[in-house]
């Protein structure tokens, strides 16, 4: 970095993504609090540790192969072209560690590779890693109180380091085949995070089955209310806060749109933030639309749920998710109305599916993320019909059929189907669900028994000490 302006741009971008990672960490804190608050006391520790341990498992697997998939699979592969070489993203690359960008030692890298990726690679990798945690955590909430931790961790790696990053490569990169051929547009991940995670959760739930006691003999559902609604509230507000970092991480902070790395227009410069597709946008635009879609979701969810706190907060999240596909281009009033539609669909679909198909989604994750995300992709196809999907020539424009095809790919092809297959295999091996007798007494039985034994031992020691004192 021998040019002062270039150096400033690279270092600012490095710091920008580092800050987004810190904010996005709050999403996982929020999910842990949210799930523990939604579970019953007898399952608290199991719920917490199940979600906590996906962090190291997804992180390590994402380092070894997830990051490489993002760059290598943009053509399918073999849908529109072969695997793409991505030497900076292989786990043995010199750029997957400390590097100042001053020279090339790996024969598969170029000087340009090291100049750009030396400072950006780690923070960009971490931003996508936090998206991976989010996808796995969405599934975690839906399956609480009955899944074996080992089974969940296998499923977390499948979605966190494999299926979601394939969909990001296809539809959430500037040169992904879905963007090129379908005109797919999903700026803030209605589909590539939320719909795939919702579809994945549905695939698991279909095999896993409901919690004991969820449905009456006549098939009508019982309410299993959150143990601690205040913990759920704080958790959801932390998810809202982390979502700011999520939105910001979906942008590239500064780039010369007319520069040689982009449109290469001689004699012109236009510096701007861009979305993930390298289309110019502003942080002001997404600030307007994030808050308006959140507000639309909160208001509609409050009305349709008759003021139920759990669904009001969840509806706010569904509102943001429903509008996220096009929140870089919507007018704020559009974002508000679309957000309200997302909350309405999530609430109504949750109870319809629960009653019709006996699906026990403990926290409404399939509805809030899956159905609202699917709706968000489809509605963007109509609202943004004809808009360019990319600043580059030859790409398909945004359309209802392109967005609907994208929604099917995200929710069903890469979400529901892999989850159902892996869950069926785990279930066939007796590895998916906790034994019935353990589920009834609580998944924390071993932990609570050990705590009780420790407490009895301390109490006995206190009694013996008191008796010795009396004798003296």
Phi, psi and omega in degrees: 000084185260001179247129187298316182292317177298317180299317180297318180297316181292315181293323176297317179298318178301313181292323179304309181290327178299318179294320180298324179296318178299315179295318182292337175302330179296335176299317182288323173301316180297318179298319179299313180295318182298314183289320178296319178295328181278338181275164177277158188305323185291352182238010188299308185295318177301315180298315182294311184289328176302315182282325181295317187284352172291338181301302180293324184293314179289323180300311183294315180291326178293325176295317186284324181216339184297316183293322178295321180303320184304317182273329188279335189259016185298334179267002179132296355283167176069022168264311173235359181177181184277182170302145179257136179290132179220071187295338178283349186250001177281147186296338180267002181293144176295341180273358174265047179182193182297129182199131180266358177079016185256069177121162182240129177245340182265126189291347178270356180259157175247170176299321178296322177302309184291324180299321182273310191278343184304317182262339186268331191302312184295316183285326177292317175303315182294322178299315178291326176299318179295327172298321179297315176303317182299314180301315180291323180293327177300316178294322183304316182295323183295330191252014184299154170076010177206347184268146174289138179304317182298321178295316179298319181296323174297314179296324179297320178292321180300311181279320188287327184242004181225287191292319183291325182285336171295315181293328176294320178297320182286317191235005184224035173222154189298334183242021178295148186297329179292326177291316183293314190262329181258348187068030185294134181226122183209065193306317184238031160075036169306320183261311192289343171247304194282312181294319180295320179292321177295316177296321178297314179300320179297319178299321177292314184298325181298326179272322186293320181087170183281163173293151177299129179092356183291322184244140177286173180300329180274002177092355178283144185278148169262153173276126170252095191285154178303139178294322184223092183297333180290323177294322176298317180299311180296319179300316181291324176293326175293324175296317174305313183297314178296333179295332174301312178298322177302310181299314183295324180292342178281355179253158166260124195292323181204132179204148175276105185297329179267003185287176185294334180279350182239251186278343175055057177262115186293135176082005180234149174223140175211101182270131183202159163288153176226164171279186183295340180268007180070022174270134182301139175207182178225155175292332176298319181300313183285336176292312174309307191284329175299310184290324180289320178290324174299315181294317177300318178295316180298315183295313182293318180297323178297319182288312185287336180264006183057040174080015177296125186296315182302313183282335175295311179294317179297324178294326174300317178295317178298326178297314178297315181297318180298328182264352190295329182303322183239018185290353172278343186238342182293153163285148182306325179290322173301314180301319180297313182292319178293321176299319176298321177296321178298317179294318179298312181296317181300313183295311183292318181293324180303310184285329177294313180295320179300314181286321185281319188245002178058042177269123181260088176265103193299330184236011180072024185294321180298319181289308186294319183263313186285302183290318179294322178294318178299312177303318182298320178293316183292315182295328178296327178298326178277316184290330184249019183306122178095345176294148176291140177275349185204154174283353183267147182288150174091355180273146176295150177273165181293137182209160178299319183288325176295319179290322179293318176299319177297320179296319178297316180298315184291307187287313188263305189293314182259349179256285187298311188297308178300321180295317180296317181295310181296320180295320177298319178296312180297319180295320178296333178269003181071024186251358189273311191247146175297143176304147186304316183293328177288319179300322183290319181276339179121140184286349178266016189302316180295317180296315181292324178295319178295319178296319179296319178296318177298316180296320178296320180295318178294317179298320178297318178297321179294317178298317179296320178295321179295320179295321177295323178294321179293320181295325180289000000 
